[in-house]
Amino acid sequence: MSDIHPGIATANPDAFRLDREDYIPGDGPMTAAQAAELLCLSQRAEEFDAYDDDLTSIEAANRIKLLKRKLDG
């Protein structure tokens, strides 16, 4: 039991550890914020193919970076 929240069992911290080889940063789907920013940037840059609902977080970050460079440059 937790002293702070009675009735809630204390979690085993080892249960939340990931092995480094099992974790790939950015491998999950893009966030809602990334999707909104990417959609806006792709429209402003008239690069409509740059937006795709199925992008990973890292793919979205890369496309956002490229579109920002195009618009700033």
C-alpha positions as CSV (number, residue, x, y, z in Angstrom):
1,M,0.0,0.0,0.0
2,S,1.1,3.5,-0.7
3,D,1.4,6.0,2.3
4,I,0.3,8.8,0.0
5,H,-2.7,7.1,-1.4
6,P,-4.1,4.4,0.8
7,G,-5.7,1.6,-1.1
8,I,-3.3,1.9,-4.0
9,A,-0.6,-0.8,-4.1
10,T,2.9,0.4,-4.8
11,A,4.0,-0.5,-8.3
12,N,7.1,-2.6,-8.9
13,P,9.5,-0.1,-10.7
14,D,11.1,-3.0,-12.6
15,A,7.8,-3.6,-14.4
16,F,8.2,-0.2,-16.2
17,R,11.8,-0.7,-17.4
18,L,12.4,-1.2,-21.1
19,D,15.3,-3.0,-22.5
20,R,17.3,-0.7,-24.7
21,E,17.1,-3.0,-27.7
22,D,13.3,-3.1,-27.4
23,Y,12.8,0.7,-27.4
24,I,13.0,2.7,-30.6
25,P,12.3,6.4,-29.9
26,G,9.8,8.0,-32.2
27,D,8.5,4.6,-33.4
28,G,5.0,5.3,-32.2
29,P,2.4,7.2,-34.2
30,M,2.7,11.0,-34.6
31,T,1.1,13.0,-31.9
32,A,-2.0,15.2,-32.4
33,A,0.2,18.3,-32.1
34,Q,2.5,17.0,-34.8
35,A,-0.4,16.1,-37.1
36,A,-1.8,19.6,-36.8
37,E,1.5,21.3,-37.4
38,L,2.4,19.1,-40.3
39,L,-1.0,19.6,-41.9
40,C,-0.7,23.4,-41.5
41,L,2.9,23.5,-42.9
42,S,2.1,21.2,-45.8
43,Q,-0.7,23.5,-46.8
44,R,1.4,26.6,-46.5
45,A,4.2,25.1,-48.5
46,E,1.8,23.6,-51.0
47,E,3.3,20.2,-50.4
48,F,0.0,18.3,-49.9
49,D,1.7,14.9,-50.2
50,A,3.9,15.7,-47.1
51,Y,0.9,14.9,-44.8
52,D,0.0,11.3,-44.1
53,D,-2.2,10.0,-41.3
54,D,0.0,6.9,-40.8
55,L,3.4,8.6,-40.1
56,T,5.4,7.7,-37.1
57,S,6.5,10.4,-34.6
58,I,10.0,10.5,-36.0
59,E,8.8,10.6,-39.7
60,A,6.5,13.5,-38.8
61,A,9.3,15.4,-37.0
62,N,11.5,15.0,-40.0
63,R,8.9,16.3,-42.4
64,I,8.0,19.2,-40.1
65,K,11.7,20.1,-40.1
66,L,12.0,20.0,-43.9
67,L,8.8,22.0,-44.5
68,K,10.0,24.7,-42.0
69,R,13.3,24.9,-43.9
70,K,11.5,25.3,-47.2
71,L,9.2,28.0,-45.8
72,D,12.0,29.9,-44.1
73,G,14.4,29.6,-46.9
